[in-house]
């Protein structure tokens, strides 16, 4: 066993003595040691109950002849951190989480790991850390939140609350209606109910084979989710000493591509691209961002979920057949992009797992013949404004896919919020929101507040927004993020001026500003960094090490 290094031989007498202090007995030193990586934290709705789930998991591990050792990671709730300086810490928290997983698992030489994530950066952070450790690993999330319901029976979610702010500012709703939405949008624990970042990543864990069936769609705080926890705990004990199930044997190049195929089919959060670029690098099979358009061109978009379709939420996807039904349907006409022979943590190949899956509600999961689009729900645009690429959630476009407009430039999210709320942005404009990339932010803030204000003010189909920052999975509209190189690197987005004409064509994967080479050269020569001064010691460290979004915003010394 890997853990023998801390528990076998006379030289480990002090080590065993310390372990006995935790309650271990003689017979326990012959059992596998399982790390239970829990992301329990009380301020996040998808996490405040995970301490109870970890007790269930640990009890099941003991019953199955292994020894559980629980440890915790930090977590940031993007929704609560949104729209103020707290969001600067969200993406950097991914690196702390990955480092903490690596640290605890390797310092104590644990044999296997079961990870309990749920929201935002916590899922990719745990995956990145697990890949560094490379022991048999299983992911089981806390599960999605049930959708809220308003007094008219319409579905609500967190995005409803953000967009209600813009509607209130433009007097489309009054304070009483705003309060009703606030109280009804998030009715219980779980990851926010739509296809936002958390649920996107939790469903992709199924596609990558590192989680059991139902991980992404079974509702939180239900008997079905509790049984999934028990099943996952039993399974990690079965594979704890089986090298076939080391995470890098499962999460390989095929698994990364499988994840992106399903992401395209469901129009997941644009954040998944950022995270999968980072995960692929940890897995030793770096994903080239240019490959994503090849996948997108060959994969039909067959499931639209909130915010792209506000009436459909994760509970509806589960009732319609879940991720297995999505994968089974996509595999019918995927041009061989979905690798069905890849091993999953349950011991089956992906093809074996999904072979009997059926669509139970074709209004939620469409047949490929009746797809929302013949191409995927995410795309990468290139051009003189984004030489290394930028990301758009095409599934969330509510206006034209081709747009030209005048640049209205803001050098921070706060500037943009004030400008949009103050009426500075009008029909036909391209909002340029810069110095919010991984280096410039630092930390690459999500831009849900500006995009929600645009939607709430009725401009969603008439305004485009581009940023070197990123968007929440709740974003919809012609919103383009992850522009690379970013402004803090001297990228073109940092050279733009108010009134510049920007051309966006999603179908040709292009984004350009109408400037000739001489004008670009002149602006580069005159360029002065207009970014923020950073007081935080941690964020200054992050700023020095982080790469841009096209490289997954990973840290490189």
Secondary structure, DSSP 8 states (H G I E B T S, - for coil): -TTHHHHSSGGGHHHHHHHHHTT--GGGGGS-EEEEEE---TTSTTTTTHHHHHHHHHHHHHHTT-EEEEEE-----HHHHTTSGGGGGHHHHHHHHHHHHHHHHHHTT-SEEEEE--STHHHHHHHHHHHHH-SEEEE----B---EE-TTS-EE-HHHHHHHHHHHHTTSS-HHHHHHHHHHSS-SSSB-SSSSHHHHHHHHHHHHTSB-TTTTTSBTTSHHHHHHHHHHHHHHHHHTT-GGGBHHHHSSHHHHHHHHHHHHHHT--THHHHHHHHHHHHTT----TTHHHHHHHHS-B-B--TTSSTT--HHHHHHTTHHHHHHHHHHTTSTT-S-TTSB-TTSSBHHHHHTT---S-TTTB--GGG-SBSS-S-EEEEETTEEEEEEE-GGG--S-SEEEEEEEEESSHHHHHHHHHTT---TTEEEEE-S-SHHHHTS--B-HHHHHHHHHTT-TTT-EEEESSB--TT--SEEEEEEES-GGGT-GGGT--TT-EEEEEGGGTEEEE---HHHHHHHHHH----------HHHHHHHHHB--GGGTT-B--
